[in-house]
């Protein structure tokens, strides 16, 4: 009993951890350093704490207001609320909903278009060097970030590129977009980067009571228009009357699945001279030029030959599989692997006229080993933002492909996987970087790899 009392006494005497002191709202005058991955630049407080600052540009002097972080944190997040010394690359943001505390959809509205692409190139170069140990020259990249056709506009003009916009709806049914790293909603009456096909639906002109979100889709390969409604718990679907004919789908409250209300359950997209069915809000590149741009980069890099075998991993609705299958011909063969059930159904429909294509459903890391495939001439992979990962890359490196095309929407994931491919005996032959998400920090990369032994 006595020993228990001593233990209790010791426990009660242990000091509690001091509560963290939030720095949110604190302001610092800072000199802004280089751009960083994620749509912000790096600065430091007078105490040496790292700041990730949005709405600024390298070389500026600004007042940065902390938006997230505590004393002693490894880094803090901040917005530049006052610009004391402006960069020559700064412009007034064309969008009235862009800026500190407003819509989080765009990162670089305050930068000239050419400066945006230069900043993105610096991020890609930094990630390649830090995570893959590659300089641009070693990656076969000239350092440029290419705009999509029609996107090279003067400062102050905004490309209308976003063919899919998910609007958030507030408690009163008002349309808006999410603020940066927040569930809070910025009401809007127009999204400047929305494509004409999305804007002409007039989603922002109406109230949407009982809805949590409304996603608008305007196919670029056809006149198909679609809205996907996500009701709040217990919310009733409204009568949808928009400015253009539109199909209506809804996200089911219980299973999260997408179900048709009326109209087509799919939209029709075009790429490489083929029509692709994309059902139930499934994945398709958002920029109207993206599918063709990426397809051309992949085909130019792979240079498929008649009779070759190919893998299309994370194949979606079959974009790359269809293009490769046409080029390898009847004597060749293409295997596509995709985890999404609906995407697999669409891919099989889209490529039904090609007997040299087979589509399997499941995760790549699970399905590929089960196929028994031990070799392939060509591989294309377009993994999700997290990348393919070490085990999948290790497996792919054993298949002896003469060329591998890696399509990446995240330069950090790409760089990590390129390092894994290097361990497996592959080197980067060429890298191309495309600005398919203007005004945001996102880029799309296409890396072409080949066996390093070719140089031996």
Secondary structure, DSSP 8 states (H G I E B T S, - for coil): -HHHHHHHHHHHHS-------B-TT-EEEEE---EETTTEEEEE-TT--EEEEES--TT-EEEEEEEE-BTT-SEEEEEEEEEEE--TTB---SSTTBSTTSB-S-S-TTB-HHHHHHHHHHHHHHHIIIII---TTTTT--S-EEE-TT----TT-----BSEEEEEE-TT--EEEEBTTSS-EEE-S--TTB-HHHHTT-GGGS--TTEEEEEEEE-SSSS-EEEEEEE-TT--------SS--EEEEE-TTT--EEEEES-SEEEEEETTEEEEEETT----SBTTHHHHHHHHHHHHH---TT-EEEEET-TTTHHHHHHHHHH-TTSEEEEEES-HHHHHHHHHHTTT-TTEEEEES-HHHHHHHHT----SEEEE---TT-S-HHHHHHHTTS--SEEEEEES-HHHHHHHHHHHHHTTEEEEEEEEEE-STTSS--EEEEEEEEGGGG-
